[in-house]
């Protein structure tokens, strides 16, 4: 049995490695390895390497406070470590692909601890192979693959904590959360939830001790320290200037949906001009935050309906834009300044059936997109089976549901596979576990019916 399991593990590893080699060779062919934010990470990495200056702006331009905290420091630090050897972004992408391979194998290890059977490797590999975002973003200069690993680490140690009730697992969770929120701000608000969740478990398990509380507080204390450092540099106690930027930027998507891209562009231009006219960074930050709250209050019901609809799309969006950017069919300039000729704009105008047929005729890549969409629906069905599987610990299933919901709601209007990536492996793995449970239950029912 051990020899068989070892052979299955090697076959799985080789299959995943070949997928990544294929993705990397495609990246070398298309050479579209940068996204809109890549240069900010590169600038910060070079500024750290040369001057130990945490700054995501172009060093040839005047220093502005926004770029001091625009990008969390972990990914630039990792880039700077590579750049200390050689300034070669292809080497970065090789390392990212290796991390992606390791993370997927780590996912399988977690699944085995939950009762996964290696005979279902074919299904797990199929769900991975039909999610091209994993391989696109492994070969794109961005922090998503790094964040994905920390998210999986956090989830696995939560499961171990629930299974074994050992405080050391809570400590690893706190460390993973800190590393994750310093990779991307996605997990920044989760630090408070993490603290409350560990407190709840302490009461439930009667483990309310000083060491446990200190462990739960680690992410919040680190955030306070980092925010204080940012205050000393910018004059504003905050985690990232991106928060203020997004407070207005989220409304841009809603306005584009409601009134069209021209109106949304005019709105964004006006708001950014107002922000730029303010003298201090604190004033600019506070204006962006307060303006976002004001707009939300003025349009609460329609905006929330729009936000929730896009949060639901989070789970099934096939990522046509990501594929087009990777293959060079679309540039970031046309992505952010297009006049409504995209897939969703077309189906909104022509209807789903006619719009899809139109895209199949004029956009051959839609065949790939439809395949990805189909398997996204399959993944969602598998997750439903997992969440209903009573052989899995109820607390684990509840946490997985809540965590996926948290990421989906936080992403909202900007839901694309790039933003799904932190939890995409969880979706693939747990969906496979759900189908395994469904198949095993059905098999037992058939056997018992024949007896």
RARA-V543788 format. One line per field, one symbol per residue. ss: DSSP state (A for helix, B for strand, O for the rest). phi: phi as a letter, one per 20 degrees, with the letter a starting at -180 (. if undefined). burial: # if it has 16 or more other C-alpha atoms within 10 Angstrom, else .. A space follows every 50 residues. Layout:
ss->???
phi->???
burial->???
//
This chain:
ss->OAAAAAAAAAAAAAAAAAAAAAAAAAAAAAOOOBOOOAAAAAAAAAAAAA AOOOOOOOOOOOOOAAAAOOOOAAAAAAAAAAAOOOOOAAAAAAAAAAAA AAAAAAAAAAAAAOOOOAAAAAAAAAAAAOOOAAAAAAOOBOOAAAAAAA AAAAAAAAAAAAAAOOAAAAAAAAAAAAAAAOOOAAAOOAAAAAAAAAAA AAAAAOOOOAAAAAAAAAAAAAAAAAAAAAAAAAOOOOOOOAAAAAAAAA AAAAAAAAAOAAAAAAAAAAAAAAAAAOOOAAAAAAAAAAAAAAAAAAOA AAAAAAAAAAAAAOOOOOOAAAAAAAAOOOOAAAAAAOOOOOAAAAAAAA OAAAAAAAAAAAOOOAAAAAAAAAAAAAAAAAAAAAAOOOOOOAAAAAAA AAAAAAAAAAAAAAOOAAAAAAAAAAAAAAAAAAAAAAAAAAAAAAAAAA O
phi->.fffffffffffgffffffffffffffffeleeddfegffffgffffffe cldebeeffedgfcfgffcfcgeffgffffffffeaecfffgffffffff ffffffgfgffgfenfdgfeggfffffffecfggefefdcfaegfffgff fffffffffffffdldffffffgffffffffeebfgegfffffgffffff ffffelcfcfffffffeggfffffffffffffedncfaebffffffgeff fgfffffedofffffffffffffffffffdfgffffffffffffffffcg fffffffffffffgecgfmgffffffenfbdffffecfdneffffffffd nffffffffffdcgffffffffggffffgffffffffefffeggfffffg gffffgffffflfefcggeeggdffffffffffffffffffffffffffe e
burial->........#..##.###.###.##.##....####...###########. ...#####......#############.#####.....##.###.##### ########.##..#.#.#..#.###.######################## ############..#...####################.##..##..##. .#....#....#..######..#..#####...#.##########.#### #######..##..##.##..#...#.....#####.###.##...#.... ..#..###.##############.###...#........#..#..##... ....##.##......#..#..##.##.##########.#......##..# ...###################################............ .
//
